[in-house]
Amino acid sequence: MTTEISLSATDRLLSWLGRGMASVASALPAARPNPGGRIEDGSLDAAERRLSVSLMRVNHVGEVCAQALYDGQGAVTTDPVLREQFRRAAVEEGDHLAWTRQRLAELGGRPSILNPLWYAGAFGMGLLAGRAGDRLSLGFMAETERQVEHHLDAHLERLPPGDQRSRAILVQMKADEAAHAVAAMHLGGAEMPAPVRGAMRLASRVMTTTSHYL
């Protein structure tokens, strides 16, 4: 942590820029094994495969956005404890990013062509949340993770029964998101007002609907 604190603003900016490029390119390595790696790939018909591809592309976009949010929030906080929290969360979200990208490739799918746009927008939101103060930034993190949990529940219901490899990935992702939300509130996160929660759900709906196809 001492090394990170001693970095200049320019160094930090370059570091975040490098992470952003790696996130968009799905070049961040996973620190943990893929939860679906040891599960035999089930037999999917054409329609089931298309559905799994679409769902996993949406989840992959969500992880691109998660990297951007935490990069943005971590870039502006002056609290080293919170910066470390954002860093740890980003590492686990990096696992999710790698797992969903790997699963997309196995299914013969591709990531969203709009990933640079999704990253830029989410990074900006992370900066704004961070500038609003640490309590609001942590609350934004917690609310984001709660909404992702609900989104993953819906995808677990929609996944084809034979796609157990994707299911294992989403189950682990959901557990991680829940832990991030709890940690953020324990560190002093403030509950988001209802209008903010609604705006977040609307933005998420636009992203998920678009990335389902693009």
N, C-alpha and C positions, 0 to 999 in steps of 0.2 A: 504493500500500500504506500510506503514511503516514496518509492520510485514514481508512482503515479501522481502523488501530490506535488512532487518537485518539477513535473513537466510544465513547460510554458503553455500559454493559451494556444499558440500556433501548433505546438506539438500535439496537444490534445485534439485540436481541430483535424489535423492530418490523421491522427489515430482513428477518430470517429469516421472520417471520410473513407479510410481503408476498410473499416468494418462494414460501412454501408455498401461499398462495392462488392465485398465478399458475400454479404447477405443477399444482395440482388442476384449475384451469380451462383448462389447456393454453394459457395466454396468454403463455408465454415465447417470444420470437422466436428463430428459428434464425440463427446467425451464418454458417453455410455453406449453399450451395445443396443442395437435396434430391438425393441420388444417383440417385434414380429419375425425376427431373423430365424428363429428355430421352429417356427410354425410352418407346416406344409402348406404351400399355396393351393387354395381350393380351385375347383373348376367353376368358371364364370362364363355365362353365355355373353353374347355381344352387348345386349342391353345392360346387363349387370356390370360388365366391364366399363361401359361408358359412364354409368352412374358412379362407380367407384372412382374413376378418373376425375370426374367433375367434383366430387366431394373432397378428394385428396388435394386437388388443385386449390380449392377454397381454403382448406386447412394450411396448405403451404403458403398462400398469400397471408393468412393470419399470422404465420410465424415470421414472415418478412416484416410485417407491420410491428410485431412484438419487438423484434430487434431494433427497429427504428425508434419506437417509443422509448425503450430503455436507454438507447444510445443518446437520445435527445434529453431525457431527464437526467441521466448521469453526467452529461456534458455541462449542465448549468448548476447543479447543486454544489454548495460549498461545504456540505457536511460529509466527511470521509466515510462515516458509517453508512449513510444512505447511498453514497456512490458505490460502496462495496455491495450493498443490497441489490442495486440495479445491475451491477456487474454479474453477481451470482445468478440472478434471474435471467439475464441475457445469455449466460452460458447454457442454462437448461433449455431456454427457448431455442438456442442454437442446435441442441440435440434434436428438438422437434423439427426444426428446419431441415436438418440433414435426413431425418427419418422419413418425413413426408416427401422429400425430393427423391429419395431412393425408392419409395413405394410407387411414386408416379412413374418412374422409369421402368419398374417391374411390370406395371400395368400397361405400358406402352403410351403413357400420357406425357404431357408437357406442362411446364409451369405457365403461369399467367404472363401474357406478353406485356402486361401493364405493371409488372413488378417495380420498375424504377419509379413510376408515378406513385404506387402505393407506398413505397419506402419514403419518398420525399414528403408526402402528405403526413404520414405517421410521425416522421422525425420532427416536422414542424409542430405537430400536436404535442409531442414530448417536450419540446422546448418551451411551448406556452405553458404546459402544466408545471414544468420546473420553475419557470419564472413566477408563477402564481404563489410559490412558497412550498416548503417541504411537506406540510400537512396536507395541502390540497394535491400535491404531486403524488404522495403516497395513496391518498384516497382515490385519485384517478387510476392509479395502478390497480388497487383492489377492485374497483368497479369494472375495469376492463377485464380482469381475470374472471370475475363472476359472470360477466356476459359471455365470455369465451366458454365457460363451463356449460352454460345453457345451450350454446351453439353446438358444442361437442355432444351433448345428450341427444340433440335432434339428429345429428349425423350418425350416432350409434344406432338409433332407431331405423334410419334409412339405409344403412349399409346392407348389401346383399348378404344373406346368411353364410354363403360360402367364402366370403372375404374376411377370414379370421386374422390374416396378417395385418390388414388395415385396422381391424377392430382392436387388436392388441396395442397398436401404436396410439390410437385415440384414447384408450383407457388410461395409459400411462401419462399422456398429455393432460388429461383431465385432472389426475391426481396432482401433477405438478402445478397446474394453474390454481387449484384450490389452496395449495400450500403457499403460493406467492401472495394470494389475497390475504390469507391469515397473517402472514409475516408483515405485510404492508400496514395492516391495521394495528398490529402489536407495536409497530414502530411509531405510531401516532397519527395514522392516516385519518382524515376527516371524511365523513360520509358526503357523497356528492348530492347536491340538490336535485329534485325530481326533473326539472327542465334539462339539466346537464345530462342526467342518465338517459332521458329520452333522445337528446341530440346524439349521444353516443350510439344508442341503438339504431337510429336512423342512418348514421354514417356507416355502421357495420352492415346494415341491410343493403346499402348501395354497393359496398365492396363485395359482399358475398354473392349478390345477384349477378354482378358484372363478371366476377372471376369464375363463376360457375361455367361460363361459356368462353371467356377470353383469358 
